[in-house]
Amino acid sequence: MRNLSSWGLVLCLSLLTSGCSLLEVKLESGIEPLPQEQLSMRVFTREYASTFFAGVEQSADVMLQSDDLLTRSNALMWKINAEQTLGQTIFQVSPVAAMIDTWAFTAQMAQFFESGNGKALFGEQTALAAKTSQQLLADYERRMQGLMSKSDFASNQQFIREYAAAHPLFDITFPRVSAFNDWLTFRNIGEFDAVTTFGSVPEVMSDMSDRMAMLAGQTPKILGWKAELFALHSNINSAEVQQTLKDISETSAKFQKLMAQSPQMMSELAVDLRRELTPLLTQLDASAERNLAQLSVERQALEKMVERERIALEQMVDRERQAVAKEADALVQRTVAQVFAEITGVIKSLILYIVLFLLVVFFAPLGLGVWLGKRIGLKQAGKAQQ
């Protein structure tokens, strides 16, 4: 009896241990991480962002040294719109979508400056923009070659070239739509099969951290470029002010010369000088008032723009926080359901083995005793008859 009890205890502990191991496996498999290939795509695509930003900014800064106002304005718009658009393509839910859309935008920008509507956007310096864009495209394709087989890379490269030719960029603001849906059609992939998982909780948190770091680094620069662009078009006519000052200086020189030659002409010259200076001073006052009013309007516009950017940033952070909270709630619910399901199975198995144990320990010896008693009674009855 003592040996049977010991074996029963060992059996129960084994069942509990196996149940806990199974529970651990199920809990770990309840969160499906991103495949290694997609993780590599996400890492390489986001590392490319720093290369893209540096290439665009260095080339645009060279163009900003030009004396042409239009070239300087277009250079600022290139930096602003290129980096904003890349931020939209590179931070997508699916690493595959981010990879394809970033590739497509880089190819579209290269085509825009080389043979599209932007081939004369910077005058003689447009060649620099085209060269920089082609270098950025070549660098991105070199990165993608290490992540794909030769056949997959050739197929994707063909799609990107055809997409860039069919969907060119029209102006420096880079209006465009995502290329991911067209790529799914090209690869015969259904929309429901395009995104199978958002990744594990650490991967989602890492994605959010990258987004926040990107916004923190790019938002001040973009706001500064927008302010510089507003300043270039604030309608402050410096040539008019310089001409007015020049006229005043020449008039003053003539006055001094005439004073030295003929003091009798002082009264007449003073009248002429007043008559000549009055329109100039009136024009200068009006110009100053217009410029001050325009500066006030531009300042208010800049304040509204900063306010909109801040609101948009807060809304994006709130959306990301809600998405993470929703994912965490769903994870907790799945975990609790799996825990209760596993505990229910373990309890059922434990009850079954306890019933079997009771049958073996109590009822088997009783049945054996009854059977032996009957056999002994039969033998004794046989001997008595003899």
C-alpha positions as CSV (number, residue, x, y, z in Angstrom):
1,M,0.0,0.0,0.0
2,R,2.8,2.4,0.8
3,N,4.6,1.6,-2.5
4,L,1.3,2.2,-4.4
5,S,0.9,5.6,-2.7
6,S,4.4,6.6,-3.6
7,W,3.9,5.7,-7.2
8,G,0.6,7.6,-7.3
9,L,2.4,10.8,-5.9
10,V,5.1,10.5,-8.5
11,L,2.5,10.1,-11.3
12,C,0.6,13.2,-10.1
13,L,3.8,15.3,-10.0
14,S,4.8,14.1,-13.5
15,L,1.4,15.1,-14.9
16,L,1.6,18.5,-13.3
17,T,5.1,19.1,-14.6
18,S,4.2,18.1,-18.2
19,G,1.1,20.3,-18.0
20,C,3.2,23.3,-16.9
21,S,5.6,22.6,-19.8
22,L,2.8,22.4,-22.3
23,L,1.3,25.6,-20.9
24,E,4.6,27.4,-21.3
25,V,4.9,26.3,-24.9
26,K,1.4,27.4,-25.6
27,L,1.9,30.8,-24.0
28,E,5.0,31.4,-26.0
29,S,3.4,30.4,-29.2
30,G,0.4,32.6,-28.6
31,I,2.5,35.7,-29.7
32,E,3.7,35.2,-33.3
33,P,6.9,37.2,-33.9
34,L,7.8,38.7,-37.3
35,P,9.8,36.3,-39.6
36,Q,13.5,36.9,-39.6
37,E,13.4,38.0,-43.3
38,Q,10.9,40.8,-42.4
39,L,12.9,41.9,-39.4
40,S,15.9,42.2,-41.7
41,M,13.9,44.2,-44.1
42,R,12.8,46.6,-41.4
43,V,16.3,47.1,-40.1
44,F,17.9,47.7,-43.5
45,T,15.1,50.0,-44.6
46,R,15.3,52.2,-41.6
47,E,19.1,52.3,-41.7
48,Y,18.7,53.6,-45.2
49,A,16.8,56.6,-44.0
50,S,19.9,58.3,-42.5
51,T,21.7,57.8,-45.9
52,F,18.7,59.2,-47.8
53,F,18.5,62.3,-45.5
54,A,22.2,63.0,-45.7
55,G,22.3,62.8,-49.5
56,V,19.3,65.0,-50.0
57,E,20.4,67.6,-47.4
58,Q,24.0,67.9,-48.7
59,S,22.9,68.4,-52.3
60,A,20.1,70.8,-51.4
61,D,22.5,72.9,-49.3
62,V,24.8,73.3,-52.3
63,M,21.8,74.7,-54.2
64,L,21.0,77.1,-51.4
65,Q,24.2,78.9,-52.2
66,S,22.7,80.1,-55.4
67,D,21.7,83.7,-55.9
68,D,18.5,82.6,-57.7
69,L,15.5,82.9,-55.4
70,L,13.5,80.2,-57.2
71,T,16.4,77.7,-57.0
72,R,16.8,78.3,-53.3
73,S,13.1,77.9,-52.8
74,N,13.0,74.6,-54.7
75,A,16.0,73.3,-52.8
76,L,14.2,73.9,-49.5
77,M,11.0,72.3,-50.8
78,W,13.0,69.3,-52.0
79,K,14.4,68.7,-48.5
80,I,11.0,69.2,-46.8
81,N,8.9,67.1,-49.1
82,A,11.5,64.3,-49.7
83,E,12.1,63.7,-46.0
84,Q,8.4,63.9,-45.1
85,T,7.5,61.4,-47.9
86,L,10.2,59.0,-46.9
87,G,9.0,59.1,-43.3
88,Q,5.5,58.1,-44.5
89,T,6.9,55.2,-46.6
90,I,9.4,53.8,-44.2
91,F,7.2,53.6,-41.1
92,Q,4.4,51.2,-42.2
93,V,2.8,48.4,-40.3
94,S,4.2,45.7,-42.6
95,P,8.0,45.6,-43.2
96,V,7.4,44.3,-46.7
97,A,5.1,47.3,-47.5
98,A,7.7,49.7,-46.1
99,M,10.4,48.0,-48.2
100,I,8.5,48.1,-51.4
101,D,7.0,51.6,-51.0
102,T,10.4,53.1,-50.0
103,W,12.0,51.5,-53.1
104,A,9.2,52.8,-55.3
105,F,9.5,56.4,-54.0
106,T,13.3,56.4,-54.4
107,A,12.9,55.2,-58.0
108,Q,10.2,57.8,-58.7
109,M,12.3,60.6,-57.3
110,A,15.3,59.5,-59.5
111,Q,13.0,59.5,-62.6
112,F,11.5,62.9,-61.7
113,F,14.9,64.7,-61.7
114,E,16.4,62.7,-64.6
115,S,13.7,62.7,-67.2
116,G,10.4,63.9,-65.5
117,N,8.9,67.2,-64.7
118,G,11.8,68.1,-62.4
119,K,14.6,67.8,-65.0
120,A,14.9,71.7,-65.1
121,L,13.7,72.5,-61.6
122,F,17.1,73.7,-60.4
123,G,18.5,75.0,-63.6
124,E,22.1,74.0,-64.2
125,Q,22.2,72.3,-60.8
126,T,19.4,69.9,-61.6
127,A,22.1,67.4,-62.7
128,L,23.3,67.3,-59.0
129,A,19.8,66.4,-57.9
130,A,19.5,63.7,-60.5
131,K,22.9,62.2,-59.6
132,T,22.1,62.2,-55.9
133,S,18.8,60.5,-56.5
134,Q,20.4,57.8,-58.7
135,Q,23.0,57.2,-56.1
136,L,20.4,56.8,-53.4
137,L,18.4,54.3,-55.6
138,A,21.6,52.3,-56.3
139,D,22.4,52.2,-52.6
140,Y,18.9,51.0,-51.7
141,E,19.0,48.3,-54.3
142,R,22.4,47.1,-53.1
143,R,20.9,46.7,-49.7
144,M,18.0,44.8,-51.0
145,Q,20.2,42.4,-53.0
146,G,21.5,41.0,-49.7
147,L,18.0,40.2,-48.5
148,M,16.6,38.4,-51.5
149,S,17.4,35.7,-53.9
150,K,18.6,36.8,-57.4
151,S,15.2,35.8,-59.0
152,D,13.2,37.7,-56.3
153,F,15.4,40.8,-56.6
154,A,15.2,40.8,-60.4
155,S,11.4,40.4,-60.3
156,N,11.0,43.2,-57.7
157,Q,13.3,45.5,-59.6
158,Q,11.3,45.0,-62.8
159,F,8.1,45.9,-60.9
160,I,9.7,49.0,-59.4
161,R,10.9,50.3,-62.8
162,E,7.5,49.7,-64.4
163,Y,5.7,51.3,-61.5
164,A,7.9,54.4,-61.5
165,A,7.4,54.8,-65.3
166,A,3.6,54.4,-64.9
167,H,3.2,56.6,-61.8
168,P,5.6,59.5,-62.2
169,L,5.9,62.4,-59.7
170,F,4.3,65.6,-61.0
171,D,5.9,68.3,-58.9
172,I,8.3,69.0,-56.0
173,T,5.6,68.3,-53.4
174,F,5.8,64.6,-54.4
175,P,2.1,63.7,-54.3
176,R,1.8,59.9,-54.6
177,V,0.0,56.7,-53.5
178,S,1.4,53.6,-51.9
179,A,2.8,51.0,-54.3
180,F,2.1,48.1,-52.0
181,N,-1.3,47.2,-53.4
182,D,0.0,47.1,-56.9
183,W,2.9,44.9,-55.7
184,L,0.4,42.5,-54.1
185,T,-1.4,42.3,-57.5
186,F,1.9,41.8,-59.3
187,R,2.9,38.9,-56.9
188,N,-0.6,37.4,-56.9
189,I,-0.9,37.8,-53.1
190,G,-4.3,38.3,-51.5
191,E,-4.9,41.3,-49.2
192,F,-5.8,39.0,-46.3
193,D,-2.5,37.2,-46.7
194,A,-0.4,40.4,-47.0
195,V,-0.1,41.0,-43.2
196,T,-0.2,37.9,-41.0
197,T,1.3,39.3,-37.8
198,F,2.3,42.6,-36.3
199,G,5.1,41.0,-34.3
200,S,5.7,40.3,-30.7
201,V,5.2,42.9,-27.9
202,P,9.0,43.8,-27.8
203,E,9.0,44.2,-31.6
204,V,5.9,46.5,-31.5
205,M,7.5,48.6,-28.8
206,S,10.8,48.8,-30.7
207,D,8.8,50.0,-33.8
208,M,7.1,52.7,-31.7
209,S,10.5,53.8,-30.3
210,D,11.9,54.1,-33.8
211,R,9.0,56.3,-34.9
212,M,9.4,58.6,-31.9
213,A,13.1,58.9,-32.5
214,M,12.5,59.7,-36.1
215,L,9.9,62.4,-35.3
216,A,12.1,63.9,-32.6
217,G,15.0,64.2,-35.0
218,Q,13.2,65.4,-38.2
219,T,10.5,67.7,-36.9
220,P,12.8,70.5,-35.8
221,K,14.7,70.5,-39.0
222,I,11.6,70.5,-41.2
223,L,10.0,73.3,-39.2
224,G,13.2,75.3,-39.6
225,W,13.3,74.8,-43.4
226,K,9.6,75.8,-43.6
227,A,10.4,79.0,-41.7
228,E,13.3,79.7,-44.0
229,L,11.0,79.1,-47.0
230,F,8.4,81.6,-45.7
231,A,11.2,84.1,-45.1
232,L,12.2,83.9,-48.8
233,H,8.7,84.8,-49.9
234,S,7.8,87.4,-47.3
235,N,7.6,90.2,-50.0
236,I,10.4,92.3,-48.3
237,N,11.8,94.4,-51.3
238,S,15.3,95.2,-50.2
239,A,16.1,96.8,-53.6
240,E,13.5,99.5,-53.1
241,V,14.9,100.4,-49.7
242,Q,18.4,100.5,-51.0
243,Q,17.4,102.8,-53.9
244,T,15.6,105.1,-51.6
245,L,18.7,105.4,-49.3
246,K,20.9,106.0,-52.4
247,D,18.6,108.8,-53.6
248,I,18.8,110.5,-50.2
249,S,22.5,110.2,-50.1
250,E,22.9,111.8,-53.6
251,T,20.5,114.6,-52.7
252,S,22.5,115.3,-49.5
253,A,25.7,115.5,-51.4
254,K,24.3,118.0,-53.9
255,F,23.0,120.1,-51.0
256,Q,26.4,120.3,-49.4
257,K,28.0,121.2,-52.7
258,L,25.6,124.0,-53.4
259,M,25.8,125.3,-49.8
260,A,29.5,125.7,-50.3
261,Q,29.2,127.5,-53.6
262,S,26.3,129.8,-53.0
263,P,24.9,130.4,-49.5
264,Q,22.2,132.6,-51.1
265,M,20.6,129.5,-52.7
266,M,20.1,127.8,-49.3
267,S,16.4,128.8,-48.9
268,E,15.5,127.7,-52.5
269,L,17.4,124.4,-52.1
270,A,15.8,123.7,-48.8
271,V,12.4,124.0,-50.5
272,D,13.5,121.7,-53.3
273,L,15.0,119.2,-51.0
274,R,11.8,119.0,-48.9
275,R,9.7,118.5,-52.0
276,E,12.0,115.8,-53.3
277,L,12.4,113.9,-50.0
278,T,8.8,114.0,-49.0
279,P,7.6,111.4,-51.5
280,L,10.6,109.2,-50.8
281,L,10.0,109.3,-47.0
282,T,6.3,108.6,-47.6
283,Q,7.1,105.6,-49.9
284,L,9.6,104.3,-47.3
285,D,7.0,104.6,-44.5
286,A,4.4,102.8,-46.6
287,S,6.8,100.1,-47.6
288,A,7.9,99.6,-43.9
289,E,4.2,99.3,-42.8
290,R,3.5,96.8,-45.6
291,N,6.6,94.8,-44.7
292,L,5.7,94.8,-41.0
293,A,2.1,93.7,-41.8
294,Q,3.4,90.9,-44.0
295,L,5.9,89.8,-41.3
296,S,3.0,89.7,-38.8
297,V,0.9,87.6,-41.2
298,E,3.9,85.2,-41.8
299,R,4.5,84.9,-38.1
300,Q,0.9,84.0,-37.5
301,A,1.0,81.5,-40.3
302,L,4.2,80.0,-38.9
303,E,2.6,79.7,-35.4
304,K,-0.5,78.0,-36.9
305,M,1.8,75.6,-38.8
306,V,3.7,74.7,-35.6
307,E,0.4,74.3,-33.8
308,R,-0.8,71.9,-36.5
309,E,2.4,69.9,-36.4
310,R,2.2,69.6,-32.7
311,I,-1.4,68.5,-32.8
312,A,-0.6,66.0,-35.5
313,L,2.3,64.6,-33.4
314,E,0.1,64.3,-30.3
315,Q,-2.6,62.6,-32.3
316,M,-0.1,60.1,-33.8
317,V,1.3,59.3,-30.4
318,D,-2.2,58.8,-29.0
319,R,-3.1,56.5,-31.9
320,E,0.1,54.5,-31.4
321,R,-0.6,54.3,-27.7
322,Q,-4.1,53.1,-28.2
323,A,-3.0,50.5,-30.7
324,V,-0.4,49.1,-28.3
325,A,-2.9,49.1,-25.5
326,K,-5.4,47.3,-27.7
327,E,-2.8,44.7,-28.7
328,A,-1.8,44.3,-25.0
329,D,-5.4,43.7,-24.0
330,A,-5.9,41.1,-26.7
331,L,-2.7,39.4,-25.6
332,V,-3.8,39.3,-22.0
333,Q,-7.2,37.9,-23.0
334,R,-5.6,35.2,-25.1
335,T,-3.2,34.3,-22.4
336,V,-5.9,34.0,-19.7
337,A,-8.0,31.8,-22.1
338,Q,-5.1,29.6,-22.7
339,V,-4.2,29.4,-19.0
340,F,-7.7,28.3,-18.1
341,A,-7.9,25.9,-20.9
342,E,-4.7,24.2,-19.9
343,I,-5.6,24.2,-16.2
344,T,-8.9,22.6,-17.1
345,G,-7.2,19.8,-19.0
346,V,-4.7,19.2,-16.2
347,I,-7.5,19.0,-13.6
348,K,-9.5,16.5,-15.8
349,S,-6.4,14.4,-16.3
350,L,-5.6,14.5,-12.6
351,I,-9.1,13.5,-11.6
352,L,-9.0,10.5,-14.0
353,Y,-5.7,9.3,-12.6
354,I,-7.0,9.7,-9.0
355,V,-10.0,7.6,-9.9
356,L,-7.8,5.0,-11.4
357,F,-5.5,5.1,-8.4
358,L,-8.5,4.6,-6.0
359,L,-9.7,1.7,-8.1
360,V,-6.4,0.0,-8.1
361,V,-5.6,0.6,-4.4
362,F,-9.0,-0.1,-2.8
363,F,-11.2,-2.1,-5.1
364,A,-8.7,-4.4,-6.6
365,P,-7.5,-5.9,-3.3
366,L,-11.1,-6.3,-2.2
367,G,-12.1,-8.1,-5.3
368,L,-9.0,-10.3,-5.1
369,G,-9.9,-11.2,-1.4
370,V,-13.5,-12.1,-2.3
371,W,-12.3,-14.3,-5.2
372,L,-9.7,-16.0,-3.0
373,G,-12.3,-16.5,-0.2
374,K,-14.7,-18.2,-2.7
375,R,-11.9,-20.5,-3.9
376,I,-10.9,-21.5,-0.4
377,G,-14.6,-22.1,0.5
378,L,-15.1,-24.3,-2.5
379,K,-11.9,-26.4,-1.7
380,Q,-13.0,-26.8,1.9
381,A,-16.5,-27.9,0.8
382,G,-15.0,-30.4,-1.5
383,K,-12.8,-31.9,1.2
384,A,-15.8,-32.1,3.6
385,Q,-17.9,-34.1,1.0
386,Q,-15.0,-36.5,0.6
